Amino acid sequence: MTVFAQRKSNYNWAVWLVVFCLFCAAVYVLRSVLLPFVAGIIIGYVLDPLADKFEKWGMSRTLATVTVMVLLLLLIFPLLFLLIGVINDQISRFLVTLPDYISALMKKIEPLFYDLQQRFPDFDAERIREFVRSHMANTLKVFAKFIGSIISSGFAFFNIVSLLLITPVVAFYMLRDWDSFIGNVKALLPRRSKASIEKQGQEINQIMANFIRGQLSVCVLLGCFYALGLYIVGLDLGVMIGFIAGIISFIPYVGSISGFVVSMCIAFAQFDEMGRILSVVAVFAVGQFLEGNFLTPKLVGDSVGLHPVWVMFALLAGGVLLGFLGLLIAVPVAAIIGVLVRHALENYKKSSLYLED
């Protein structure tokens, strides 16, 4: 009887392992089309508590879902149109003044070449100048082609439209059917392991709720702060750079460092006064101070329970395997794996293999 039970347990593990592998393979194969669906699921998950409150006030689930989605659209679309208008104006001015910025930057670098030639007589300053000029010209051409491809590419336009159209639809249905979806999943759980799986599911749900809602709030607040700060400073493309730097702050250090480097390059080319350049530095310094001491501790805390090194590894692995989609889901997936591993270790310490009975 013991041998039969052991074989049955091994068979169950093999079935779950095959299902898991097939799921991972499907995600990898379909990674290029999953982003709108993942984004919609995340939006539905984040807004579920608000829909539950409307439902408690006597609304039907469908009416509560419609109310939440309408409120979301009324909040997002005016802000989106305002943001797009400001960014479009900044891009237009930046493209007009870009050659002047390159010339100004070359003039600022010129004394460095002269100083190097004085210190090192064999230093070929003219060759370095030509190298820098040619690469700046190539960079300008690549940038122009990139802007042109975004404007003219029908495929890129289709991807953006599909993201804008599919994501709200998925979010609506996920928000409306979230409770029934969870109920159907619970009904399919193995009866013998149902209590244990539900306990792990509740722990995962608590971690995901704290992390996703908290991190989303941090990214939006930080993006607004960077955008407003760089706009006040007068940095060209400051609104776009600042907002993007804040939004991708869910990737540790990447958002702030990339935004700082790009902003400093533009600031050195655009400004002659050191005070305005230092103002750009101050915007990012204050942003990092607020994020590290107030926003992240208050809104996110230690909800994921993962070591920073493992978070970085999860983000790197997710980005390599699934691109931006992988970066989006890397930390939540790592947190889920962390919960499962902790429960597996607890079961292992209760097993005969550990106790050697």
Secondary structure as GFF3:
##gff-version 3
##sequence-region A 1 357
A	DSSP	alpha_helix	2	29	.	.	.	ID=ss1
A	DSSP	alpha_helix	35	56	.	.	.	ID=ss2
A	DSSP	alpha_helix	61	119	.	.	.	ID=ss3
A	DSSP	alpha_helix	125	152	.	.	.	ID=ss4
A	DSSP	alpha_helix	154	187	.	.	.	ID=ss5
A	DSSP	alpha_helix	194	233	.	.	.	ID=ss6
A	DSSP	alpha_helix	238	247	.	.	.	ID=ss7
A	DSSP	three_ten_helix	248	250	.	.	.	ID=ss8
A	DSSP	alpha_helix	254	270	.	.	.	ID=ss9
A	DSSP	alpha_helix	274	290	.	.	.	ID=ss10
A	DSSP	pi_helix	291	300	.	.	.	ID=ss11
A	DSSP	alpha_helix	308	322	.	.	.	ID=ss12
A	DSSP	alpha_helix	324	350	.	.	.	ID=ss13
A	DSSP	alpha_helix	352	355	.	.	.	ID=ss14
###
